[in-house]
Amino acid sequence: MPTHHSYKKIELVGSSAVSIEDAINNALAECAKSVRNMDWFEVTETRGHIANGKVGHYQVTLKVGFRLGDS
């Protein structure tokens, strides 16, 4: 019998002075503190702050999908 899941999506913004990947990981780590059953993410926007003509920090907007219920 196939298993059916229902999901909810939330939007987050992660930031990092190191890299875009680090910004994603920072957002997911914070989200994991309060959201269970995270299954996937989608990057919807990438931007950054410029300081003295260089990248000051990266900002990444994510949509995170998580399963509703305990399974």
mmCIF file of the N, C-alpha and C atoms, coordinates in Angstrom:
data_MODEL
# 
_entry.id   MODEL 
# 
loop_
_atom_site.group_PDB 
_atom_site.id 
_atom_site.type_symbol 
_atom_site.label_atom_id 
_atom_site.label_alt_id 
_atom_site.label_comp_id 
_atom_site.label_asym_id 
_atom_site.label_entity_id 
_atom_site.label_seq_id 
_atom_site.pdbx_PDB_ins_code 
_atom_site.Cartn_x 
_atom_site.Cartn_y 
_atom_site.Cartn_z 
_atom_site.occupancy 
_atom_site.B_iso_or_equiv 
_atom_site.pdbx_formal_charge 
_atom_site.auth_seq_id 
_atom_site.auth_comp_id 
_atom_site.auth_asym_id 
_atom_site.auth_atom_id 
_atom_site.pdbx_PDB_model_num 
ATOM 1   N N  . MET A 1 1  ? 0.852  -1.178 0.000  1.00 0.00 ? 1  MET A N  1 
ATOM 2   C CA . MET A 1 1  ? 0.000  0.000  0.000  1.00 0.00 ? 1  MET A CA 1 
ATOM 3   C C  . MET A 1 1  ? 0.896  1.240  0.000  1.00 0.00 ? 1  MET A C  1 
ATOM 4   N N  . PRO A 1 2  ? 0.676  2.188  -0.923 1.00 0.00 ? 2  PRO A N  1 
ATOM 5   C CA . PRO A 1 2  ? 1.516  3.386  -0.968 1.00 0.00 ? 2  PRO A CA 1 
ATOM 6   C C  . PRO A 1 2  ? 1.273  4.285  0.236  1.00 0.00 ? 2  PRO A C  1 
ATOM 7   N N  . THR A 1 3  ? 2.335  4.968  0.645  1.00 0.00 ? 3  THR A N  1 
ATOM 8   C CA . THR A 1 3  ? 2.245  5.912  1.752  1.00 0.00 ? 3  THR A CA 1 
ATOM 9   C C  . THR A 1 3  ? 2.016  7.308  1.183  1.00 0.00 ? 3  THR A C  1 
ATOM 10  N N  . HIS A 1 4  ? 1.093  8.022  1.762  1.00 0.00 ? 4  HIS A N  1 
ATOM 11  C CA . HIS A 1 4  ? 0.792  9.385  1.313  1.00 0.00 ? 4  HIS A CA 1 
ATOM 12  C C  . HIS A 1 4  ? 1.182  10.360 2.417  1.00 0.00 ? 4  HIS A C  1 
ATOM 13  N N  . HIS A 1 5  ? 1.782  11.444 2.031  1.00 0.00 ? 5  HIS A N  1 
ATOM 14  C CA . HIS A 1 5  ? 2.200  12.462 2.986  1.00 0.00 ? 5  HIS A CA 1 
ATOM 15  C C  . HIS A 1 5  ? 1.588  13.795 2.604  1.00 0.00 ? 5  HIS A C  1 
ATOM 16  N N  . SER A 1 6  ? 1.380  14.619 3.593  1.00 0.00 ? 6  SER A N  1 
ATOM 17  C CA . SER A 1 6  ? 1.013  16.011 3.367  1.00 0.00 ? 6  SER A CA 1 
ATOM 18  C C  . SER A 1 6  ? 2.174  16.855 3.852  1.00 0.00 ? 6  SER A C  1 
ATOM 19  N N  . TYR A 1 7  ? 2.427  17.946 3.149  1.00 0.00 ? 7  TYR A N  1 
ATOM 20  C CA . TYR A 1 7  ? 3.566  18.796 3.452  1.00 0.00 ? 7  TYR A CA 1 
ATOM 21  C C  . TYR A 1 7  ? 3.122  20.235 3.680  1.00 0.00 ? 7  TYR A C  1 
ATOM 22  N N  . LYS A 1 8  ? 3.947  20.955 4.393  1.00 0.00 ? 8  LYS A N  1 
ATOM 23  C CA . LYS A 1 8  ? 3.774  22.392 4.554  1.00 0.00 ? 8  LYS A CA 1 
ATOM 24  C C  . LYS A 1 8  ? 5.088  23.033 4.150  1.00 0.00 ? 8  LYS A C  1 
ATOM 25  N N  . LYS A 1 9  ? 5.029  24.238 3.573  1.00 0.00 ? 9  LYS A N  1 
ATOM 26  C CA . LYS A 1 9  ? 6.228  24.975 3.195  1.00 0.00 ? 9  LYS A CA 1 
ATOM 27  C C  . LYS A 1 9  ? 6.322  26.248 4.020  1.00 0.00 ? 9  LYS A C  1 
ATOM 28  N N  . ILE A 1 10 ? 7.548  26.550 4.438  1.00 0.00 ? 10 ILE A N  1 
ATOM 29  C CA . ILE A 1 10 ? 7.806  27.819 5.100  1.00 0.00 ? 10 ILE A CA 1 
ATOM 30  C C  . ILE A 1 10 ? 8.968  28.493 4.378  1.00 0.00 ? 10 ILE A C  1 
ATOM 31  N N  . GLU A 1 11 ? 9.060  29.790 4.538  1.00 0.00 ? 11 GLU A N  1 
ATOM 32  C CA . GLU A 1 11 ? 10.125 30.545 3.892  1.00 0.00 ? 11 GLU A CA 1 
ATOM 33  C C  . GLU A 1 11 ? 11.107 31.051 4.937  1.00 0.00 ? 11 GLU A C  1 
ATOM 34  N N  . LEU A 1 12 ? 12.394 30.913 4.650  1.00 0.00 ? 12 LEU A N  1 
ATOM 35  C CA . LEU A 1 12 ? 13.461 31.335 5.551  1.00 0.00 ? 12 LEU A CA 1 
ATOM 36  C C  . LEU A 1 12 ? 14.469 32.163 4.782  1.00 0.00 ? 12 LEU A C  1 
ATOM 37  N N  . VAL A 1 13 ? 15.243 32.958 5.496  1.00 0.00 ? 13 VAL A N  1 
ATOM 38  C CA . VAL A 1 13 ? 16.391 33.648 4.907  1.00 0.00 ? 13 VAL A CA 1 
ATOM 39  C C  . VAL A 1 13 ? 17.596 33.323 5.774  1.00 0.00 ? 13 VAL A C  1 
ATOM 40  N N  . GLY A 1 14 ? 18.611 32.742 5.145  1.00 0.00 ? 14 GLY A N  1 
ATOM 41  C CA . GLY A 1 14 ? 19.864 32.455 5.833  1.00 0.00 ? 14 GLY A CA 1 
ATOM 42  C C  . GLY A 1 14 ? 20.934 33.409 5.364  1.00 0.00 ? 14 GLY A C  1 
ATOM 43  N N  . SER A 1 15 ? 21.915 33.674 6.215  1.00 0.00 ? 15 SER A N  1 
ATOM 44  C CA . SER A 1 15 ? 22.999 34.568 5.810  1.00 0.00 ? 15 SER A CA 1 
ATOM 45  C C  . SER A 1 15 ? 24.333 34.000 6.276  1.00 0.00 ? 15 SER A C  1 
ATOM 46  N N  . SER A 1 16 ? 25.387 34.439 5.590  1.00 0.00 ? 16 SER A N  1 
ATOM 47  C CA . SER A 1 16 ? 26.732 33.998 5.925  1.00 0.00 ? 16 SER A CA 1 
ATOM 48  C C  . SER A 1 16 ? 27.738 34.949 5.298  1.00 0.00 ? 16 SER A C  1 
ATOM 49  N N  . ALA A 1 17 ? 28.828 35.178 5.986  1.00 0.00 ? 17 ALA A N  1 
ATOM 50  C CA . ALA A 1 17 ? 29.940 35.955 5.422  1.00 0.00 ? 17 ALA A CA 1 
ATOM 51  C C  . ALA A 1 17 ? 30.860 35.055 4.605  1.00 0.00 ? 17 ALA A C  1 
ATOM 52  N N  . VAL A 1 18 ? 30.640 33.741 4.661  1.00 0.00 ? 18 VAL A N  1 
ATOM 53  C CA . VAL A 1 18 ? 31.543 32.776 4.038  1.00 0.00 ? 18 VAL A CA 1 
ATOM 54  C C  . VAL A 1 18 ? 31.116 32.394 2.622  1.00 0.00 ? 18 VAL A C  1 
ATOM 55  N N  . SER A 1 19 ? 29.858 31.916 2.464  1.00 0.00 ? 19 SER A N  1 
ATOM 56  C CA . SER A 1 19 ? 29.426 31.420 1.151  1.00 0.00 ? 19 SER A CA 1 
ATOM 57  C C  . SER A 1 19 ? 27.909 31.273 1.098  1.00 0.00 ? 19 SER A C  1 
ATOM 58  N N  . ILE A 1 20 ? 27.413 31.064 -0.109 1.00 0.00 ? 20 ILE A N  1 
ATOM 59  C CA . ILE A 1 20 ? 25.987 30.797 -0.299 1.00 0.00 ? 20 ILE A CA 1 
ATOM 60  C C  . ILE A 1 20 ? 25.625 29.471 0.356  1.00 0.00 ? 20 ILE A C  1 
ATOM 61  N N  . GLU A 1 21 ? 26.471 28.457 0.175  1.00 0.00 ? 21 GLU A N  1 
ATOM 62  C CA . GLU A 1 21 ? 26.216 27.150 0.789  1.00 0.00 ? 21 GLU A CA 1 
ATOM 63  C C  . GLU A 1 21 ? 26.148 27.256 2.310  1.00 0.00 ? 21 GLU A C  1 
ATOM 64  N N  . ASP A 1 22 ? 27.019 28.044 2.890  1.00 0.00 ? 22 ASP A N  1 
ATOM 65  C CA . ASP A 1 22 ? 27.006 28.244 4.336  1.00 0.00 ? 22 ASP A CA 1 
ATOM 66  C C  . ASP A 1 22 ? 25.724 28.955 4.779  1.00 0.00 ? 22 ASP A C  1 
ATOM 67  N N  . ALA A 1 23 ? 25.245 29.901 3.979  1.00 0.00 ? 23 ALA A N  1 
ATOM 68  C CA . ALA A 1 23 ? 23.993 30.592 4.293  1.00 0.00 ? 23 ALA A CA 1 
ATOM 69  C C  . ALA A 1 23 ? 22.821 29.609 4.298  1.00 0.00 ? 23 ALA A C  1 
ATOM 70  N N  . ILE A 1 24 ? 22.814 28.684 3.339  1.00 0.00 ? 24 ILE A N  1 
ATOM 71  C CA . ILE A 1 24 ? 21.772 27.652 3.294  1.00 0.00 ? 24 ILE A CA 1 
ATOM 72  C C  . ILE A 1 24 ? 21.858 26.779 4.542  1.00 0.00 ? 24 ILE A C  1 
ATOM 73  N N  . ASN A 1 25 ? 23.051 26.313 4.851  1.00 0.00 ? 25 ASN A N  1 
ATOM 74  C CA . ASN A 1 25 ? 23.228 25.445 6.027  1.00 0.00 ? 25 ASN A CA 1 
ATOM 75  C C  . ASN A 1 25 ? 22.862 26.151 7.323  1.00 0.00 ? 25 ASN A C  1 
ATOM 76  N N  . ASN A 1 26 ? 23.159 27.438 7.443  1.00 0.00 ? 26 ASN A N  1 
ATOM 77  C CA . ASN A 1 26 ? 22.792 28.199 8.633  1.00 0.00 ? 26 ASN A CA 1 
ATOM 78  C C  . ASN A 1 26 ? 21.277 28.269 8.785  1.00 0.00 ? 26 ASN A C  1 
ATOM 79  N N  . ALA A 1 27 ? 20.572 28.536 7.680  1.00 0.00 ? 27 ALA A N  1 
ATOM 80  C CA . ALA A 1 27 ? 19.107 28.609 7.732  1.00 0.00 ? 27 ALA A CA 1 
ATOM 81  C C  . ALA A 1 27 ? 18.510 27.262 8.120  1.00 0.00 ? 27 ALA A C  1 
ATOM 82  N N  . LEU A 1 28 ? 19.008 26.183 7.526  1.00 0.00 ? 28 LEU A N  1 
ATOM 83  C CA . LEU A 1 28 ? 18.473 24.859 7.830  1.00 0.00 ? 28 LEU A CA 1 
ATOM 84  C C  . LEU A 1 28 ? 18.761 24.448 9.270  1.00 0.00 ? 28 LEU A C  1 
ATOM 85  N N  . ALA A 1 29 ? 19.939 24.788 9.780  1.00 0.00 ? 29 ALA A N  1 
ATOM 86  C CA . ALA A 1 29 ? 20.285 24.446 11.165 1.00 0.00 ? 29 ALA A CA 1 
ATOM 87  C C  . ALA A 1 29 ? 19.360 25.160 12.147 1.00 0.00 ? 29 ALA A C  1 
ATOM 88  N N  . GLU A 1 30 ? 19.076 26.428 11.899 1.00 0.00 ? 30 GLU A N  1 
ATOM 89  C CA . GLU A 1 30 ? 18.155 27.162 12.784 1.00 0.00 ? 30 GLU A CA 1 
ATOM 90  C C  . GLU A 1 30 ? 16.748 26.600 12.689 1.00 0.00 ? 30 GLU A C  1 
ATOM 91  N N  . CYS A 1 31 ? 16.318 26.294 11.472 1.00 0.00 ? 31 CYS A N  1 
ATOM 92  C CA . CYS A 1 31 ? 14.973 25.750 11.268 1.00 0.00 ? 31 CYS A CA 1 
ATOM 93  C C  . CYS A 1 31 ? 14.812 24.415 11.989 1.00 0.00 ? 31 CYS A C  1 
ATOM 94  N N  . ALA A 1 32 ? 15.845 23.584 11.937 1.00 0.00 ? 32 ALA A N  1 
ATOM 95  C CA . ALA A 1 32 ? 15.789 22.251 12.550 1.00 0.00 ? 32 ALA A CA 1 
ATOM 96  C C  . ALA A 1 32 ? 15.598 22.309 14.065 1.00 0.00 ? 32 ALA A C  1 
ATOM 97  N N  . LYS A 1 33 ? 15.894 23.462 14.672 1.00 0.00 ? 33 LYS A N  1 
ATOM 98  C CA . LYS A 1 33 ? 15.703 23.606 16.117 1.00 0.00 ? 33 LYS A CA 1 
ATOM 99  C C  . LYS A 1 33 ? 14.224 23.597 16.508 1.00 0.00 ? 33 LYS A C  1 
ATOM 100 N N  . SER A 1 34 ? 13.343 23.973 15.574 1.00 0.00 ? 34 SER A N  1 
ATOM 101 C CA . SER A 1 34 ? 11.925 24.057 15.926 1.00 0.00 ? 34 SER A CA 1 
ATOM 102 C C  . SER A 1 34 ? 10.991 23.334 14.955 1.00 0.00 ? 34 SER A C  1 
ATOM 103 N N  . VAL A 1 35 ? 11.495 22.857 13.827 1.00 0.00 ? 35 VAL A N  1 
ATOM 104 C CA . VAL A 1 35 ? 10.647 22.193 12.836 1.00 0.00 ? 35 VAL A CA 1 
ATOM 105 C C  . VAL A 1 35 ? 11.107 20.749 12.673 1.00 0.00 ? 35 VAL A C  1 
ATOM 106 N N  . ARG A 1 36 ? 10.166 19.820 12.816 1.00 0.00 ? 36 ARG A N  1 
ATOM 107 C CA . ARG A 1 36 ? 10.480 18.399 12.625 1.00 0.00 ? 36 ARG A CA 1 
ATOM 108 C C  . ARG A 1 36 ? 10.130 17.972 11.206 1.00 0.00 ? 36 ARG A C  1 
ATOM 109 N N  . ASN A 1 37 ? 10.652 16.854 10.802 1.00 0.00 ? 37 ASN A N  1 
ATOM 110 C CA . ASN A 1 37 ? 10.304 16.204 9.532  1.00 0.00 ? 37 ASN A CA 1 
ATOM 111 C C  . ASN A 1 37 ? 10.629 17.040 8.291  1.00 0.00 ? 37 ASN A C  1 
ATOM 112 N N  . MET A 1 38 ? 11.705 17.826 8.346  1.00 0.00 ? 38 MET A N  1 
ATOM 113 C CA . MET A 1 38 ? 12.109 18.586 7.156  1.00 0.00 ? 38 MET A CA 1 
ATOM 114 C C  . MET A 1 38 ? 12.539 17.588 6.082  1.00 0.00 ? 38 MET A C  1 
ATOM 115 N N  . ASP A 1 39 ? 12.047 17.773 4.858  1.00 0.00 ? 39 ASP A N  1 
ATOM 116 C CA . ASP A 1 39 ? 12.356 16.830 3.784  1.00 0.00 ? 39 ASP A CA 1 
ATOM 117 C C  . ASP A 1 39 ? 13.092 17.459 2.608  1.00 0.00 ? 39 ASP A C  1 
ATOM 118 N N  . TRP A 1 40 ? 12.846 18.703 2.292  1.00 0.00 ? 40 TRP A N  1 
ATOM 119 C CA . TRP A 1 40 ? 13.451 19.298 1.104  1.00 0.00 ? 40 TRP A CA 1 
ATOM 120 C C  . TRP A 1 40 ? 13.519 20.813 1.242  1.00 0.00 ? 40 TRP A C  1 
ATOM 121 N N  . PHE A 1 41 ? 14.349 21.411 0.406  1.00 0.00 ? 41 PHE A N  1 
ATOM 122 C CA . PHE A 1 41 ? 14.395 22.874 0.333  1.00 0.00 ? 41 PHE A CA 1 
ATOM 123 C C  . PHE A 1 41 ? 14.569 23.295 -1.106 1.00 0.00 ? 41 PHE A C  1 
ATOM 124 N N  . GLU A 1 42 ? 14.205 24.539 -1.354 1.00 0.00 ? 42 GLU A N  1 
ATOM 125 C CA . GLU A 1 42 ? 14.314 25.130 -2.688 1.00 0.00 ? 42 GLU A CA 1 
ATOM 126 C C  . GLU A 1 42 ? 14.843 26.548 -2.504 1.00 0.00 ? 42 GLU A C  1 
ATOM 127 N N  . VAL A 1 43 ? 15.905 26.893 -3.203 1.00 0.00 ? 43 VAL A N  1 
ATOM 128 C CA . VAL A 1 43 ? 16.445 28.250 -3.151 1.00 0.00 ? 43 VAL A CA 1 
ATOM 129 C C  . VAL A 1 43 ? 15.616 29.113 -4.094 1.00 0.00 ? 43 VAL A C  1 
ATOM 130 N N  . THR A 1 44 ? 15.014 30.160 -3.558 1.00 0.00 ? 44 THR A N  1 
ATOM 131 C CA . THR A 1 44 ? 14.153 31.015 -4.381 1.00 0.00 ? 44 THR A CA 1 
ATOM 132 C C  . THR A 1 44 ? 14.793 32.360 -4.702 1.00 0.00 ? 44 THR A C  1 
ATOM 133 N N  . GLU A 1 45 ? 15.789 32.754 -3.919 1.00 0.00 ? 45 GLU A N  1 
ATOM 134 C CA . GLU A 1 45 ? 16.421 34.056 -4.145 1.00 0.00 ? 45 GLU A CA 1 
ATOM 135 C C  . GLU A 1 45 ? 17.822 34.047 -3.537 1.00 0.00 ? 45 GLU A C  1 
ATOM 136 N N  . THR A 1 46 ? 18.743 34.659 -4.231 1.00 0.00 ? 46 THR A N  1 
ATOM 137 C CA . THR A 1 46 ? 20.107 34.814 -3.722 1.00 0.00 ? 46 THR A CA 1 
ATOM 138 C C  . THR A 1 46 ? 20.481 36.271 -3.856 1.00 0.00 ? 46 THR A C  1 
ATOM 139 N N  . ARG A 1 47 ? 21.013 36.840 -2.794 1.00 0.00 ? 47 ARG A N  1 
ATOM 140 C CA . ARG A 1 47 ? 21.449 38.236 -2.832 1.00 0.00 ? 47 ARG A CA 1 
ATOM 141 C C  . ARG A 1 47 ? 22.576 38.405 -1.819 1.00 0.00 ? 47 ARG A C  1 
ATOM 142 N N  . GLY A 1 48 ? 23.139 39.573 -1.782 1.00 0.00 ? 48 GLY A N  1 
ATOM 143 C CA . GLY A 1 48 ? 24.213 39.803 -0.829 1.00 0.00 ? 48 GLY A CA 1 
ATOM 144 C C  . GLY A 1 48 ? 24.389 41.266 -0.521 1.00 0.00 ? 48 GLY A C  1 
ATOM 145 N N  . HIS A 1 49 ? 25.223 41.504 0.441  1.00 0.00 ? 49 HIS A N  1 
ATOM 146 C CA . HIS A 1 49 ? 25.558 42.860 0.890  1.00 0.00 ? 49 HIS A CA 1 
ATOM 147 C C  . HIS A 1 49 ? 26.970 43.168 0.423  1.00 0.00 ? 49 HIS A C  1 
ATOM 148 N N  . ILE A 1 50 ? 27.163 44.361 -0.079 1.00 0.00 ? 50 ILE A N  1 
ATOM 149 C CA . ILE A 1 50 ? 28.483 44.776 -0.558 1.00 0.00 ? 50 ILE A CA 1 
ATOM 150 C C  . ILE A 1 50 ? 29.110 45.698 0.478  1.00 0.00 ? 50 ILE A C  1 
ATOM 151 N N  . ALA A 1 51 ? 30.358 45.408 0.832  1.00 0.00 ? 51 ALA A N  1 
ATOM 152 C CA . ALA A 1 51 ? 31.107 46.237 1.775  1.00 0.00 ? 51 ALA A CA 1 
ATOM 153 C C  . ALA A 1 51 ? 32.483 46.510 1.184  1.00 0.00 ? 51 ALA A C  1 
ATOM 154 N N  . ASN A 1 52 ? 32.784 47.770 0.984  1.00 0.00 ? 52 ASN A N  1 
ATOM 155 C CA . ASN A 1 52 ? 34.080 48.169 0.425  1.00 0.00 ? 52 ASN A CA 1 
ATOM 156 C C  . ASN A 1 52 ? 34.380 47.495 -0.915 1.00 0.00 ? 52 ASN A C  1 
ATOM 157 N N  . GLY A 1 53 ? 33.346 47.397 -1.749 1.00 0.00 ? 53 GLY A N  1 
ATOM 158 C CA . GLY A 1 53 ? 33.526 46.833 -3.079 1.00 0.00 ? 53 GLY A CA 1 
ATOM 159 C C  . GLY A 1 53 ? 33.651 45.319 -3.131 1.00 0.00 ? 53 GLY A C  1 
ATOM 160 N N  . LYS A 1 54 ? 33.423 44.641 -2.011 1.00 0.00 ? 54 LYS A N  1 
ATOM 161 C CA . LYS A 1 54 ? 33.510 43.179 -1.951 1.00 0.00 ? 54 LYS A CA 1 
ATOM 162 C C  . LYS A 1 54 ? 32.255 42.622 -1.293 1.00 0.00 ? 54 LYS A C  1 
ATOM 163 N N  . VAL A 1 55 ? 32.104 41.311 -1.376 1.00 0.00 ? 55 VAL A N  1 
ATOM 164 C CA . VAL A 1 55 ? 30.964 40.665 -0.724 1.00 0.00 ? 55 VAL A CA 1 
ATOM 165 C C  . VAL A 1 55 ? 31.120 40.785 0.787  1.00 0.00 ? 55 VAL A C  1 
ATOM 166 N N  . GLY A 1 56 ? 30.154 41.437 1.418  1.00 0.00 ? 56 GLY A N  1 
ATOM 167 C CA . GLY A 1 56 ? 30.147 41.537 2.880  1.00 0.00 ? 56 GLY A CA 1 
ATOM 168 C C  . GLY A 1 56 ? 29.504 40.311 3.501  1.00 0.00 ? 56 GLY A C  1 
ATOM 169 N N  . HIS A 1 57 ? 28.366 39.906 2.938  1.00 0.00 ? 57 HIS A N  1 
ATOM 170 C CA . HIS A 1 57 ? 27.728 38.654 3.333  1.00 0.00 ? 57 HIS A CA 1 
ATOM 171 C C  . HIS A 1 57 ? 26.709 38.258 2.278  1.00 0.00 ? 57 HIS A C  1 
ATOM 172 N N  . TYR A 1 58 ? 26.404 36.972 2.274  1.00 0.00 ? 58 TYR A N  1 
ATOM 173 C CA . TYR A 1 58 ? 25.436 36.397 1.354  1.00 0.00 ? 58 TYR A CA 1 
ATOM 174 C C  . TYR A 1 58 ? 24.117 36.207 2.080  1.00 0.00 ? 58 TYR A C  1 
ATOM 175 N N  . GLN A 1 59 ? 23.019 36.377 1.356  1.00 0.00 ? 59 GLN A N  1 
ATOM 176 C CA . GLN A 1 59 ? 21.685 36.089 1.882  1.00 0.00 ? 59 GLN A CA 1 
ATOM 177 C C  . GLN A 1 59 ? 20.986 35.164 0.887  1.00 0.00 ? 59 GLN A C  1 
ATOM 178 N N  . VAL A 1 60 ? 20.390 34.103 1.384  1.00 0.00 ? 60 VAL A N  1 
ATOM 179 C CA . VAL A 1 60 ? 19.696 33.138 0.543  1.00 0.00 ? 60 VAL A CA 1 
ATOM 180 C C  . VAL A 1 60 ? 18.298 32.917 1.102  1.00 0.00 ? 60 VAL A C  1 
ATOM 181 N N  . THR A 1 61 ? 17.290 33.085 0.254  1.00 0.00 ? 61 THR A N  1 
ATOM 182 C CA . THR A 1 61 ? 15.914 32.805 0.651  1.00 0.00 ? 61 THR A CA 1 
ATOM 183 C C  . THR A 1 61 ? 15.589 31.375 0.240  1.00 0.00 ? 61 THR A C  1 
ATOM 184 N N  . LEU A 1 62 ? 15.047 30.618 1.191  1.00 0.00 ? 62 LEU A N  1 
ATOM 185 C CA . LEU A 1 62 ? 14.714 29.214 0.966  1.00 0.00 ? 62 LEU A CA 1 
ATOM 186 C C  . LEU A 1 62 ? 13.249 28.968 1.266  1.00 0.00 ? 62 LEU A C  1 
ATOM 187 N N  . LYS A 1 63 ? 12.669 28.024 0.553  1.00 0.00 ? 63 LYS A N  1 
ATOM 188 C CA . LYS A 1 63 ? 11.402 27.434 0.958  1.00 0.00 ? 63 LYS A CA 1 
ATOM 189 C C  . LYS A 1 63 ? 11.763 26.042 1.455  1.00 0.00 ? 63 LYS A C  1 
ATOM 190 N N  . VAL A 1 64 ? 11.310 25.708 2.648  1.00 0.00 ? 64 VAL A N  1 
ATOM 191 C CA . VAL A 1 64 ? 11.584 24.410 3.253  1.00 0.00 ? 64 VAL A CA 1 
ATOM 192 C C  . VAL A 1 64 ? 10.273 23.648 3.375  1.00 0.00 ? 64 VAL A C  1 
ATOM 193 N N  . GLY A 1 65 ? 10.281 22.418 2.880  1.00 0.00 ? 65 GLY A N  1 
ATOM 194 C CA . GLY A 1 65 ? 9.105  21.566 2.979  1.00 0.00 ? 65 GLY A CA 1 
ATOM 195 C C  . GLY A 1 65 ? 9.275  20.562 4.095  1.00 0.00 ? 65 GLY A C  1 
ATOM 196 N N  . PHE A 1 66 ? 8.235  20.385 4.871  1.00 0.00 ? 66 PHE A N  1 
ATOM 197 C CA . PHE A 1 66 ? 8.291  19.389 5.941  1.00 0.00 ? 66 PHE A CA 1 
ATOM 198 C C  . PHE A 1 66 ? 6.965  18.630 5.991  1.00 0.00 ? 66 PHE A C  1 
ATOM 199 N N  . ARG A 1 67 ? 7.076  17.352 6.370  1.00 0.00 ? 67 ARG A N  1 
ATOM 200 C CA . ARG A 1 67 ? 5.900  16.480 6.453  1.00 0.00 ? 67 ARG A CA 1 
ATOM 201 C C  . ARG A 1 67 ? 5.074  16.833 7.669  1.00 0.00 ? 67 ARG A C  1 
ATOM 202 N N  . LEU A 1 68 ? 3.782  16.868 7.469  1.00 0.00 ? 68 LEU A N  1 
ATOM 203 C CA . LEU A 1 68 ? 2.871  17.061 8.586  1.00 0.00 ? 68 LEU A CA 1 
ATOM 204 C C  . LEU A 1 68 ? 2.606  15.720 9.249  1.00 0.00 ? 68 LEU A C  1 
ATOM 205 N N  . GLY A 1 69 ? 2.418  15.705 10.528 1.00 0.00 ? 69 GLY A N  1 
ATOM 206 C CA . GLY A 1 69 ? 2.184  14.469 11.269 1.00 0.00 ? 69 GLY A CA 1 
ATOM 207 C C  . GLY A 1 69 ? 3.478  13.882 11.766 1.00 0.00 ? 69 GLY A C  1 
ATOM 208 N N  . ASP A 1 70 ? 3.395  12.717 12.380 1.00 0.00 ? 70 ASP A N  1 
ATOM 209 C CA . ASP A 1 70 ? 4.552  12.092 13.005 1.00 0.00 ? 70 ASP A CA 1 
ATOM 210 C C  . ASP A 1 70 ? 5.334  11.183 12.072 1.00 0.00 ? 70 ASP A C  1 
ATOM 211 N N  . SER A 1 71 ? 4.760  10.750 10.980 1.00 0.00 ? 71 SER A N  1 
ATOM 212 C CA . SER A 1 71 ? 5.461  9.790  10.115 1.00 0.00 ? 71 SER A CA 1 
ATOM 213 C C  . SER A 1 71 ? 6.292  10.460 9.056  1.00 0.00 ? 71 SER A C  1 
# 
